[in-house]
Amino acid sequence: MVWSLAVWFGSALLILAVLTQRWWDPWLAKSGVDWRAFPLRWYLLGFPATVIRIRWRWKQVCLINDLSISRKPTRMAVGDLAVRGTALRPIAPSLGLPRVTRTGLVVRVRLNPGQTPRPFLNATGALEHAWRVHRVRISSPRRGELIVTVTAQDSLSRGDAKADQQPDRFLAARVGRIEDGGAWVLDLREIPHWLLVGATQSGKSTLLAAWVVRLAPQRLALVGIDCKGGLELGLVESRLSALACNRPEAIELLRALVQEMQDRMAACRAARVRSIWQLPESERPVPIVVLVDELAELYLSDGSRESRDEVAQCATLLLRVAQLGAALGLHLVVAGQRVGSELGPGVTALRAQLGGRIAHRVNDEATAEMALGDLSPDAIAVAQTIEPDEKGVAVTTVGGRWMRARSDLTTPEQARTVADKHAHLTPHLPVLAHCMTGGGTSE
Ligand SMILES: Nc1ncnc2c1ncn2[C@@H]1O[C@H](COP(=O)(O)OP(=O)(O)OP(=O)(O)O)[C@@H](O)[C@H]1O
C-alpha cells in the first residue's frame, strides 16, 4: 500500500516535472544550477520528456516534412477531395517503442508501403528542432525500416574525467570521446593501420599529438615522417626513434623499416610462428608505430624524373609496410588533406590497406567518400556536416560501426612535455641508426 502510493506519487511528480520543464529549466540555468550534470538526470527526466515530445509531435512533423502518405479514399476521389466530403487523411509511419541509451534513445520506424529513407534523411534537422535534441541520425538496415538514433546533448563538448584517467591497454590509445559519451579508443592491435583525413585546420595534427601522448608511456617505438619540414612531429622528436623531414629522408627511413620487417620475418620463420605476437615475450621485438603527417608530400611530383622516381619509391615502400607490417609489429598512421587517386595509383592501393578510418571536416564529398565510402553512405553525409568551428570533431570507425568523435585538445606544449618526460623510453633500433633523432635506450 505504502509502496504503491510512493510509486503513484513519484510518477505524478515526474509527469509534472516533464510537463513544466520549459518553465523551470531556464530558471534553474539562470540560478546557476547545472541540473544536466546530474548523473541520473537523463534516465529520470530527459528520457521520459523526450519520448513524450517525440510521440506528441510525430504526426505533425511527418505532415510538415512530407513524411506521411495519404490514406487511399474508400470512395471515388475528385482532385484532392473524396466524394461525400471525406478529406484525404495523412498517415505517418508507425513509431516503435523507444529504447533508452546512455546519452539518448533509439527508436525503430516502420515505413508505409512505397516510402523510402531519403526524405527522412533530409528531414533530420527538422526532427532535431521539433524534438529539441542535439542530433538525430537515421539509418535503414532493412527495406521499409528506419533506425532513428537520438543524441540528447552534445556529449563531444563535455569532458569525461573518469575516462581520462583510465590507463590504456598496450598499443591502444584513448584520444578523445565518441558521441555516445564513451571513450574514443584507437587500438592498433584491433586495427593495425589508420587513415586520417581532413581539411586544413580541421584537427589532424591535434589528434596525432593526442595519439602520441597516449602511446608515449608504452613500450613501443614511434617513428615520424613529416615532410612539412618536421614542423608538426618535430614537437615530439624526443620520443621518436627516427624522424624524416623531407622526401629523401623519408625514403631512407622507409627502406630501413622494410629491412627491419625482413629481419623480423626471418626471426618468425626461424621460430616457426606467423607473427611477432607468437614469439616468446623475451624475444619479441618492440612494435613500431609509423606516423606520417601529410601524405601528399610523399606523392606530389613536379614532373622531373628525379621526383617521379622518389614518388614511385615512396609508394612502393609504404605499400610494403602496410601489406606486411601488421603481423610484424609495424603500424601505419597516415594523415592527409586528400587521399584521392589524383596523387597517383599508389595512394589507392595504400588506402585499401588502411582499415581504420577517421574523417575530420572535409572540403568536398569526394574526400569523405574516399575515407568513409566503404563504411556507409550515411557516414559520408555526416562528415560533410561537420562545421568549421567543430575543431577536432571527426567521423570514425568504432567496433565496425561509424560514429562522431572528438579528440582531446592537446596543445603543442603538452605534447612536447609528455614526449620529453618519456624520452628515456625511446627504443634505439639499430636498423634506424642512420635515421636517428636524439638519443635512445638500446633494444
Ligand atoms: N579536439 C579539439 N578541440 C578543440 N580545438 C581543437 C581540437 N582539435 C584541433 N583544435 C584546434 O583547431 C586548430 C587546428 O588544429 P590542427 O592544427 O590540429 O589542424 P590540422 O588539420 O592539422 O591543420 P593543418 O592541416 O593546417 O596542419 C588548432 O587551433 C587547434 O587548437
The ligand as an SDF file (V2000), in Angstrom:
LIG
                    3D

 31 33  0  0  0  0  0  0  0  0999 V2000
   39.7370   18.4910  -30.2520 N   0  0  0  0  0  0  0  0  0  0  0  0
   39.8950   19.7970  -30.3660 C   0  0  0  0  0  0  0  0  0  0  0  0
   39.2570   20.6320  -29.5410 N   0  0  0  0  0  0  0  0  0  0  0  0
   39.4120   21.9700  -29.6480 C   0  0  0  0  0  0  0  0  0  0  0  0
   40.2010   22.5690  -30.5790 N   0  0  0  0  0  0  0  0  0  0  0  0
   40.8510   21.7950  -31.4340 C   0  0  0  0  0  0  0  0  0  0  0  0
   40.7380   20.3680  -31.3860 C   0  0  0  0  0  0  0  0  0  0  0  0
   41.4960   19.8540  -32.3790 N   0  0  0  0  0  0  0  0  0  0  0  0
   42.0650   20.9030  -33.0060 C   0  0  0  0  0  0  0  0  0  0  0  0
   41.6810   22.0620  -32.4350 N   0  0  0  0  0  0  0  0  0  0  0  0
   42.1230   23.4040  -32.8400 C   0  0  0  0  0  0  0  0  0  0  0  0
   41.9660   23.5300  -34.2440 O   0  0  0  0  0  0  0  0  0  0  0  0
   43.0840   24.2000  -34.8130 C   0  0  0  0  0  0  0  0  0  0  0  0
   43.6420   23.3780  -35.9650 C   0  0  0  0  0  0  0  0  0  0  0  0
   44.0900   22.1350  -35.4660 O   0  0  0  0  0  0  0  0  0  0  0  0
   45.2260   21.2870  -36.1920 P   0  0  0  0  0  0  0  0  0  0  0  0
   46.4850   22.0990  -36.3410 O   0  0  0  0  0  0  0  0  0  0  0  0
   45.3220   20.0010  -35.4600 O   0  0  0  0  0  0  0  0  0  0  0  0
   44.5630   21.0940  -37.6170 O   0  0  0  0  0  0  0  0  0  0  0  0
   45.2020   20.3860  -38.9060 P   0  0  0  0  0  0  0  0  0  0  0  0
   44.0990   19.6730  -39.5620 O   0  0  0  0  0  0  0  0  0  0  0  0
   46.3990   19.5970  -38.5380 O   0  0  0  0  0  0  0  0  0  0  0  0
   45.6250   21.6430  -39.7660 O   0  0  0  0  0  0  0  0  0  0  0  0
   46.7970   21.7000  -40.8950 P   0  0  0  0  0  0  0  0  0  0  0  0
   46.4540   20.6990  -41.9530 O   0  0  0  0  0  0  0  0  0  0  0  0
   46.6970   23.1170  -41.3800 O   0  0  0  0  0  0  0  0  0  0  0  0
   48.0900   21.3940  -40.1850 O   0  0  0  0  0  0  0  0  0  0  0  0
   44.0740   24.4400  -33.7010 C   0  0  0  0  0  0  0  0  0  0  0  0
   43.9920   25.7890  -33.3010 O   0  0  0  0  0  0  0  0  0  0  0  0
   43.6110   23.5420  -32.5690 C   0  0  0  0  0  0  0  0  0  0  0  0
   43.8560   24.1320  -31.3200 O   0  0  0  0  0  0  0  0  0  0  0  0
  1  2  1  0
  2  3  1  0
  2  7  2  0
  3  4  2  0
  4  5  1  0
  5  6  2  0
  6  7  1  0
  6 10  1  0
  7  8  1  0
  8  9  2  0
  9 10  1  0
 10 11  1  0
 11 12  1  0
 11 30  1  0
 12 13  1  0
 13 14  1  0
 13 28  1  0
 14 15  1  0
 15 16  1  0
 16 17  2  0
 16 18  1  0
 16 19  1  0
 19 20  1  0
 20 21  2  0
 20 22  1  0
 20 23  1  0
 23 24  1  0
 24 25  2  0
 24 26  1  0
 24 27  1  0
 28 29  1  0
 28 30  1  0
 30 31  1  0
M  END
$$$$
